[in-house]
Amino acid sequence: MSPAQSLIRAILAETCPDDATALAVLGAAIEREVDPLRYCVASLGVNEALAMERAARWAGFAFYDGMPSHLKGQTTPTRLEALGEVKMFRAVLYDREIAFSAPDFFGLLRLQARGTENPDLARRLCLVPDSALRDYLARAAAPALVDGARQTLAKHWPYAAAQLELTVPARNGFVAFVLILLCLVLLAPHSDQAWLLPLWAIFLLGPAIIRVAALITPNPRRPSSAEQPDDAELPVYSVLVPLRDEAHMVPQLFEALGALRYPPEKLDIKFVVEDCSATTLEAVRQRLGDPRFSLLAVPDALPRTKPKALDFALPLCRGEFVVVYDAEDTPEPDQLWMIARRFRDAPQTQCIQAQLVIDNGRENWLAGMFAAEYAGLFTVLLPALARWDLVMPLGGTSNHFRLATLRAMGGWDAFNVTEDADLGVRLARRGHRVEVMALATLEEAPVTLGAWLGQRTRWMKGWMQTLIVHNRRPRQLLADLGWRRLIVFETLVLGMILAPLLHSGLVLLLLARLAVGEPLMDSDGLWSQACLLAVALGLGSAVLLNIAGTLRQGQLPLLALQLTLPAYWLLSAWAAVRALFELTGQPFKWAKTPHRSVQRRPATRERSAAD
């Protein structure tokens, strides 16, 4: 019997009665290209601590089921990006230097052989479960991880970091620019200044033209649902789930993520929970035990944002790819392996955005408008931008990355409150390709005005942050993007901020003319016709975008609601005004969107974007 077979039998104990069974387990692990110890724990259901305890006994070493609390010495790693790969560290325990290790299967074989040659090694080495080692290292490195979360982007790319570029003069200057622009555009028809007409047309008609072009762009088809690749072909996949004050969402999340059809030994699902959320931390801890899941507690430190929590976890990810899911997300079970296959087939693609589908759109008018807006964005506009290879503002969830690329770019901007939009711009500036795939993740729309307004204000403020930061050095931005992508980026993002304000203002001005008895058309008709054209094209293109999205997602009951888009844009204009005020005084404030626990089936082919 080989040492490898002997170790397998020791780990599996009574469930592995003979050498042939041990050899079969080894063969299965090697066939899947996964560490045999990980395979025994994740796929065969052996408790992780028990497996390591049995392995330690077999190898002749001491075992702790957790890290001692009274260790002395320097345990903070010197390279944070390698923190997830650390297998051993030294510390002083009771005045003796001890090496604590969580070796993999082949590391155990090597340690056993060395222990046989050097019996003194058993007095200086102690084995611990991998999860215990990870927890301890994360706690020990917490100050460095927090510092890295706040500073890594600034070190990698200082001219794209909000904490450096979002100065008081820059913020106030942007607010002044927006207010002046609004006044010029809204008062242009009454000032009769022809030179304002081109400027007026760009900001009112530019976003509408992009929407119309997206409407006539072919709909991306769902990827082939052929047989799932062999487990050996699939890489390790990290899943990050940032949470704060959401203990009630934990059962739903475990159910949704537990339904993912992906080799369990290759799943690295991390719940990233703010340290101040004691009930959420406890709710996650109570459900741990499945080796796919782990918990990271993020120390309470400014800025209290989702991207800071994600950056804290990034050095600990061990996957080739990484995806972010929010508290209310239910991804369709095949999403990971289908996107992993696409990454394999498209080596030039560095990010893939899955489509977000709102499943409570029938609950009330606000949820219905939100659902249709998401449908238009994720099934019409974003796929078109990806097809045209333009700057694409990512969604805040279900965006999949190559981990190496994400780390090389400095991760997320911890100080940007719409880190998704900023990251989409940075990907484009580095020349990385982004795709959209018709794979669904179910989400919930806000159903109260307070929740919706807080979320939309944060989004508006984040788009403003993104515009300010990336336009601080316009020549470099042009060199990075080129004219075509630069024009679309400026038009699209500025349009997301200005369109509700401008169109709501125009509609109110036209209604005011009617109220005082003035005709809609002036005597010469130029400006009045331009106003009516802008309102019709702007609102009309947005309505058609929403309708096309709802049709592609099969959400037919939402169609009639789209006629009320002007009222929805009035609310968006209110959020934009709030965002302008927050930008000057509270630029990094993160308005947390509350979520509700719901009973839903996993997203399926029928409930995802249309084929």
Summary of the structure (lengths in Angstrom):
residues: 611
radius of gyration: 27.3
end to end distance: 53.8
largest distance: 101.4
contacts: 2082
relative contact order: 0.12
helix: 59%
strand: 11%
